[in-house]
Amino acid sequence: MIITVTDLVVAGIAAFAAGLVNAIAGGGTLLSFPALVGIGVPEVAANITNTVALCPGYFGASVAQRKDLIGQGRRLAWLVPAGVAGGVAGGLLLVYVNADIFRVLVPFLILFASFLLAVQGSVRAWIVSRRGQSPGVGDGTRDALIPTGFAAVYGGFFGAGVSIIVLSVLGLFISDTLARLNALKQCVAFSCNVAAAVYFLFTGLVIWPVAGVMAVMAIAGGAAGGKIAGKIDQERLRWIIVVVGVILGLYFLARLVYP
């Protein structure tokens, strides 16, 4: 496809917004992926390009929480490979699934991701309450291995909301503080996305001019989000993104029903 300057501007603005939103409340993919489809990028290529472009943001989030990873080396040794394997499996599934099937799945994936973002606060509250109710629970890392791998498959296939799924899995099996579980979740999500992104590099489906612009703008958006995070109502922003995601999901669903 032919990429115009206008297309690059739209993709760049969407990536900046995604990076900013991810740094504050999460859910940035719900903005950037539909923007790519909106400028005419086929759904599979849009998802792949989006994953590659936004990947650096997960690294930044992992580095920012490195203090909470102290003493979790053993957990990382078990769960990061699960994230990598799941990310590659999800990427393979995305590339080899029929494009028409993925197009049908898109609205439901967006609506599901919107739902995950909507229940994010409840998930965190549940994890906090569970930690208080069962402080003596064993480590549970091995028990979390397979569920984490399946969560990573979803992350490699679509990505939006994977952090919430992984955090829920970790909270179910591992007894620790929310901050430490959140740091662990960031590393698993990062490993999943990097693994999928590296595989995508060799598929020929990455639209590099778009990915390059988006990567730069997403990093800039993340930096901006980090600076203003304390000045913005995170809950309100999260619900705005949820509403936008639902509207976009319904729009893509309507396009299937009324092409």
N, C-alpha and C positions, 0 to 999 in steps of 0.2 A: 504493500500500500504506500501511497505518497503521503509523507508527513509535511504539513505546512508549518510556517512560523506560528500561526494561530493555534495549531494543534499543540505545539511545544509550549506555548504560553499557558494554555488551558491545563495541560498535564503538569507543568511546573507549579501553577497556583494550587492545583489539587494536592500535589505532593507536599507543598509547604504546609497546607492546611492539615494534611494527614500527619506530618511530623509534629506539628504543634499540638494537635489533638491527642496523639499517642503519648506525648510527654506530660500531658495534663490529666486526661481521663481515659484514654484508650479508644479504640474503634476507628482509627484513621483510615483503615482499608475500606470502610464503608463510604468514604468520600473519594478516594483515589481510584479504586477499581471501576466504579460506575462512570467516572470522568473519562477513563480510557475507552470504555465501550461507547461513550457518548461521542467521542471524536472519530469513531469508526474502526477502532481496533477490535478484531474478532475476540470473542470472550476468552478462549483458551490463551491466546497470545497476550491479551490484556492481563489475565491473572498471572501469567509467567513473568511478564515485564514488571508488573507491580511488585511481585515477590522479590525479584532481583533488586529493584530500585530502593525498596524500603528496608532491605536487609541490614544496612549499617546502623539503623536506629536501634535494633535489638542489641547490637554490640555496645552502644552507648549506654543503654539501660542496664546492661549487665555490669559494666565497669562502674557505673554510678552506685551500685549496691554491693560492691566487692567486699566491704567490711562485714556484711551479713553472711558472707560465704565462708568466713573463717571457721575451721573445724568441720566443714562439710565436704571435705575432699573425697571421702568414701562414697557419699551419696552421689557426688558428681561423677565418680568413676563408674557407677552403675547406671545412672539415669541419662547422662549425656549420650552414651552410645545408643540407648533406646530412642532418644530424640533424633539422632542422626539416621538410624535405620528407618524409623517411621517417616521422617522427612523425605528420604529417598523413595520409599515405597509410595508415599502420597504423590510425589512428583511423577513417578512412573505411571501411576494410575491416571493422573491428569493428562499426561501426554498421549497415552494410548486409549483413553476413553473417546468414544465418538463425539465429535464437536457438537453435533445436534443434541446429543444427550446432555452434554455439559450446559448447553444453552438452556435446556429445560430446567436443569438443576439450579441455575444461577439465582432466580428469584427466591427459591427456597433456602439456598445457602445464605443469601443476604438477610432474609427474615430470621433465620436461625442465629446468625451472628448478632443481629439486633436484639434478639431475645437474650443471648448470652450477656451482652453489654447491659441490658436492663436488670438482670439478676446479679450483676457483679457485686453490688453492695450486700445483697443477701448472702452470697457465697462467702464473702469476707467475714460477715457477722457470724455465720455458721461455723467457720473455721475457728474464730476467736472463742466462741462458746464451747466448742468441742475441746479445745485445748484446756479450758478451765474445768471441764467435766471429767477428762480422762488424762491427767498429767502423767500417769504411770504407764501409758501405752508404749510398747516397744518401738524400735526404730521404724520398722515396716518398709524399708527401702526396697528390699527384694520383692515384697508383695506389690509395690507400686510399679515395678518394672514393666510388666506387660500392659497394664492400663495406660501408662505413660507412653508406651510405644504406639498404642492405638490412637491416643490423642494426637501424637505427632504425625500419624498418617493423615488425619484431618488437616493438620497444619500444613503439610506439604501439598495437599490437594487444593485447599482454598486459603486457609490462614486466618481469616478474620475470626476473632474470638478464641483462638487456640490457647492464649495465655490463661483465659478464665477456666477452660477445660482442664488444663494442666494443673492450675492452682487447686481446683476442686479435687483432682486425683491425689495430689500431694497431701492436701488437708485430710483426706479420708484415711490415708495409710500411715502418714508420718506425724509424730507428735513433736511439735516445735512451735516457736513464736511465728506470728503472721509475717513479720519482717524477714525472718530467715527463710521461710517457705516461699515468700515472694521473690527473694533473691535467687533461690534455687529454680523457681519457675522461669525467671528471666533467662537463665543459662540454658534450660531445656528448650525454651521457645527459640532462643538464638541458634542453638545447635540444629534444631529442626529446620528453621528457615535457611540457614547457611547450607545445609546439606541439600535441600531442595533447590536452592539458587545455583549451587555449583553444578548440579545435574542439569539444570535448565540452560546453563551456559553452552552446553554441547548439543542442544536440541535444534538450534537454528530458529527458534521461535521468539527469542528476545528481540524487541525492537530497540536497538541500541541508542539512537538519537533521543528517543523518549526516555529510556531508562537512565541515560546519563544526566539529562536535565532534572529528572525526578529525584535522582539520588542526591544531587547537590541541594536541591530545594527542600527535600525532606530533612536533610541534616540541618539546614538553616532553620527550618520550622521547628525541629526538635530543640535547637539552641534557644530559639525565641520562647518556646513553650516552657523551657526550664526556668527562664528569667521571670516569666509572668505567672507561673503556676500558683504562687501564693496570693496573687491578686484576683484570681478568677474563681468563681463558685464551681468547683469541680462537678458536684452533683447536677447542677443546672446544665452545664456543658454536656455531661454524659447523657442526660435525657434529651437534649436537643439532637445529639447524634443518633440516639435511639429512634426518635421521631423521623429524622431524615432517612435513616436506614429502612424503616418500615415503609415510608413513602416510596423510596426507590425500589424496594422489593416488590411492592404492589404494582409499581409502574412496569417493571420487567415482566411481572406475571401477566399484566394486561397486554403487553406486547406479544406474549405467547398466545393468548386467547383471541386477540384482535390484531393480527400481524398487518 
